[in-house]
Amino acid sequence: MSSTLPTKQQLEFLNWEIGVFFHFGIRTFYEGHRDWDGKPMPLDGFNPTILDCEKWIQTVKATGGKYAILVCKHHDGFANWPSKYTEYGVHNTPWKEGKGDVVQEFVTACRNHDIKVGLYYSPAEMGYTERSPKEHDDYFINQIGELLTHYGKIDYLWFDGCGSEGHQYDEARIIKAIRTMQPEILIFNMWDPDVRWVGNEGGIAHFNNSNLVTMLDISVMTDEVNSLSEQKFLPAECDFMIRDNWFYSEYDTDHVKSLEELMGIYYYSVGRGANFLINIGPDRRGLLPEVDASRLIEFGNEVRRKFANPIETTVELTDNGFCITLDKARLINHVILREDLTKGEHIEEFEIAVKAPVLHQSAVVHIGKTIGHKRIIQFPVVEAAQVLIRITKCSGEYELLLPEVYYCN
């Protein structure tokens, strides 16, 4: 298969659209710590007395999310599962007298609610340079092996490049091990990626968010990029925090993103053909903060309210797109377009025009670039009896899926 054609797993990933990230671990219990600060976080502090991953995933489901990602090991090295390759993990904490396994509870909850399972693992950690490169690769592969062989099918493996800048890994060996253990897994952004980081932690995809790329952003700690040997089809994912911190903090409760801002990020991510990945930090009890969970559900309800009922239309193919006839002349302000990506991405430029009884000719209301998996186009309210979709530039034979027209207040 050409590297510019998507795999079945990549197309499924784009259909997930909304995911929820859970940063939870030893740092949850030590307020004020930051990445790479080197401050000690003793194991006796970890004790989420009423941890409830079921409630986490019920919130994902109510939000309309299709996948969830758990931080299994962050840069601090703490293992959220009883790893036999480190003493710094749940098995040496007071929680459940050392017999608990956050990863198992998370995976079970995801499967109970038909949510795709994503596991986050930081390749780098504090003090890892004290090992030789081979020793660290061995440790890395051994821990990843536990995650990929002890919990059944894992859909998504999320690697964080932060801290790995300049470090040499045996990439071929690592990838071979992962692909052998989980042949259908999606890998985020590093070495042999199926999915790419959008390049910021604000949840915003570029206006021209093509799935066809020749380079990858690495981490927030460097402006360097990884150049690919050839152009590849790599969907983008837009990760961001619902608050000001990835892990729970009791001091930013007033900074939970508003519904208005979450909807804006939805337009900037899913509306530009990328996935929306929102982070929420479970608290020290092991529960989602009520204000955060309520805001997520409110967001999901608003997406459904706006886009559940498109206007009734009749769609005809034209030489360069579609002619969409509405059931009657009415006000509109949104059009949703999708390119059929099974044969690759080919649309490079398009325009949307409207016709109404008061217009002598059609009038262009939007000019855009790529369409990709989904493009949500919002424009000022206008009366229309017909909407014309015109593909003005393409790189090959394309196919558009049926468009949708909305009036959303």
C-alpha positions, 0 to 999 in steps of 0.5 A, a space after each residue: 500500500 502506498 504510504 499516502 493511502 490511509 490504513 483501515 486503522 487510520 480511517 477508524 481513528 478519524 471516525 473516533 473524532 473525540 477522545 479524553 485524556 486522563 493524566 493520573 499518577 503519583 504527581 496527582 498527590 504532590 501539588 506544585 510539581 512540574 515536568 523534570 523538576 526532580 522533586 521527590 514524590 514518595 510512594 506513600 502519598 499515592 492512595 486514591 481511596 475511591 478510584 472509579 474508572 467506570 465513572 471516568 469512562 461513563 463521562 467519556 461516553 456521555 460526552 460523545 467520545 469514542 476513545 480514552 487514553 490513560 497515562 501509564 507512566 509519565 516522566 517521573 517514572 511512576 508505573 500505574 500498573 504493578 511493573 516488575 521492572 521498577 519499584 516505583 509503582 502502584 505495587 509499593 503504595 498504600 493503595 489496596 495494600 499494593 495489590 491495585 492496578 490502575 491500568 487494569 481498571 481503566 481498560 476494563 471500564 473502557 471495554 464495558 462501555 465500548 470505548 477504544 483503549 489508549 495507553 500513554 507512555 513516556 519513553 524518557 523519565 527522570 534519571 533515565 540518562 544514568 542507564 546506557 542507551 541499550 539498558 534504557 531500551 531494554 527497560 523501555 521494551 520490557 515495560 511496554 511489553 507488560 502493557 501490550 501483553 497483559 491487558 488484551 487488545 490495545 487500540 492506541 499507544 501514545 508516546 510523549 516525545 518530551 524529554 527524548 530530544 537528542 536521545 538515541 533509541 533503537 527505533 527499529 527494535 522498539 517498533 518491531 517489538 510493538 508491532 509484533 505484540 499488537 499488530 493492529 495498534 495505532 502509534 502516536 507521533 514517534 518512529 513509525 507513527 500512524 497518527 501525528 501531533 498537531 504541533 501545539 497543546 492548544 487544540 488547534 489544527 492548521 487552517 490547511 490541515 492536510 493528512 499528507 505530511 513530510 515532517 513531524 513536530 517532536 515536542 513542546 521543548 524544541 522547535 526541531 522537526 523530524 523529516 520523513 523519508 517520503 510523504 505519508 498519510 498521517 491524521 492529526 490529533 489536537 491535545 489540550 487541557 480543560 484546565 491549566 494543568 495536565 494533572 489535578 490541581 486544587 488551585 485552578 478550579 476557576 480556570 475550567 474552559 467554558 462551553 464557548 471555548 470548547 466549542 471553538 476548539 471543536 471547530 478548530 480540530 474536528 472541524 478541520 479534519 483532526 481529532 479533539 483530545 481533551 485532558 482532564 485530571 482525576 482528583 486525589 480520591 480517584 474521581 473526576 472533579 464535578 465541574 470538569 465532568 459536567 462541562 465535558 457532558 455539557 460540551 457533548 450535548 451542545 455538539 449533538 444539539 447543533 449537528 444532530 439534524 441537518 436541513 432536508 436537501 436534495 443533492 445532485 452531482 455536478 462536473 466539479 462538486 455538488 448542487 444542493 437544493 434545500 426543501 425551501 429557501 431558508 437561513 443557513 450558516 454551516 456546511 459540513 463536507 467530507 472527502 472519501 479518504 479510502 483512496 487518499 486525499 486529493 482535494 486541495 481547494 474548494 469554494 461554497 456558493 449560495 443561490 436564493 430568490 433575491 440573488 441574480 447569480 450565485 454568491 461565494 460565501 467561503 473559499 477553503 483548502 483541504 477537506 479531508 475527513 471532515 470540514 465544518 464550514 461556518 459563515 455569516 447567516 445567509 438565505 439560500 435555496 441552493 448551495 453549490 460546492 465547487 472543487 477548484 483544485 485537486 491532485 487526482 480523482 476525488 470523491 466527496 461524501 454527501 454534504 450536510 447543511 445547517 442553521 445553528 443558533 
